[in-house]
Amino acid sequence: MNVLDAGVAYWRPRIIFIMEIVVPVAQKAVVAASSPREFIMRHLALFAAAVLFVFVLSLTYGLDLSPGFF
């Protein structure tokens, strides 16, 4: 098993999670809401997405992502 296969094996469950769970929720959040309940749920979903985004960014703290690193 080479390093590339190990990387794919590590990220595949996360990508499947995103494709099966996060994407459908995001699609429902983007559709125009016709009731106050849908409006609230849409904003809660968008807030949760923002929290998830900040959490993922926090996981990269300390990594050298400068152009010279690549």
CORGI-V261756 format. One line per field, one symbol per residue. ss: DSSP state (H for helix, E for strand, - for the rest). phi: phi as a letter, one per 40 degrees, with the letter a starting at -180 (. if undefined). A space follows every 10 residues. Layout:
ss: ???
phi: ???
//
This chain:
ss: --HHHHHHHH HHHHHHHHHH HHHHHHHHHH -----HHHHH HHHHHHHHHH HHHHHHHHH- ------HHH-
phi: .ccccccccc cdccccdccc bccccccccc cccbbdcccc cccccccccc cccccccccc cgccbcdccc
//
